[in-house]
């Protein structure tokens, strides 16, 4: 069975790009058409690119490599954390600290401090210290956990990075590229695909779209670890979430692509879109 189907991508809203006035010409090859002032992404290419990225991550993990999942925008935070944890990998979903990759030695010192604070709390040292000092230590611990909790057990630099929205995570992209770490990314029509080895053209703002693609990449990691095909999981996951009310756009998208435009496109043109993207 295919890793992912056209129907899944359509149901997840992966095909919706940004308004035509807000685009990056470098993404032209991945755009199929325009509807109601919104670019429609070519999902036939998306299917192919997802399969390529899937096989790359699977083989990377199968060879003993590690993957870092990165997505700090509101719509991506939950999926990044949950899917990274599900596949036993590492993540950054709150804030990308400059130098997370290029100055990893310093980052490891902060991680060491976080683990020291955790050990102090576990051993009951917080119980015997003055309340004011404990409050300060808790604040320090919470801040470190928020920013570094997802990578505190990462043994070394990752062998691959999966990113949601290269525009938002441009610093992470720059650092990974500088170190020669391959990048897999969900790339919307307003993004620059340069320096990304595995471009997945798709909606990087809708929660369901992000979850669908992120879970598929997590499945690749699981298959690489266990040698068990996970190709059927995304559909089950999508069905499980079908009744959820998703915020399809982020804080910037309302100005660029009004929600009513998306609704108009999805309702009036849904049949046409299914015909456009022939799943045969």
C-alpha positions, 0 to 999 in steps of 0.5 A: 500500500502507498505510504499516503494517498491523495484522498488523505492529503485532500482531507487534511487540507494539504493542497491549500497554499497562500494567496497568490499575492503572497508567494515565493516564485521558487515554489512555482514548480509545485503549484498546480493551479489557482482558485479564488486567489489561493494557490493550489499545491500539486498533490501528485508531487506532494505524494511523491515527495512524501514517499522520498522523504519517508524512505530517507528518514526510514533508512537514516534511522535504520542505519542508527541515525537520529532525527530532530523534529522542529516546529515552534509555530502554534499549529505545529507544537502539539504534533511535533512533540507528540509524534517525536515522542511516539517515534522515540526521537527529539524535538524543539517546539517552543523556541529555537535557541540560536546555536542549538546545532552550531553551538551544541557544546554550549547547549549541552551545558544548559542541558546538563544544568537542567538535568542537575535541577531535575536530580535535585528535585527528585532527591528532595533537595528542594524540600530543604532549601529556602522557599525563595531559592526553590522558587528561583530554581523552579523558574530556571528549571521550567525555562530550561525544560520549555526550551530544551526538554525535547533534546535533553536526551539527544546524544549528539547532533542529529543526522536529519532534521524535519521542519514545519515552515522553513520561513518560521524556522529559518535559523534552524534551516541555516544551522542544519545546512551549515553543518551539512545535516539533511533537511526534510521540510513541509514547504508552503507556497510562500517559502524558499525551498533552497537548502532543503534536501527533501521538500514536501510541498504542502500547507504548513499552517493547517493543524490537520495537514501538519499532523498528517505529514508529521505523523507520516514522518514519525511512522518512517522513523518507527519503521526504520527502528522496528522494520515494520511498515507503518503505511496504514497508520496515517489514515487511521490517525486522520479518521480519529481526528476527523471530528476535531475543530482545527484552526486551519490558519495561523496568526498571519494567515487571516490577513493573507488568506481569509478563512472564508476564502478557504471555506469557499474554495473547499466547499464550492470547488471540492468536487473539482479539486478531487477531479483535478488530482486524479488518484489513479 
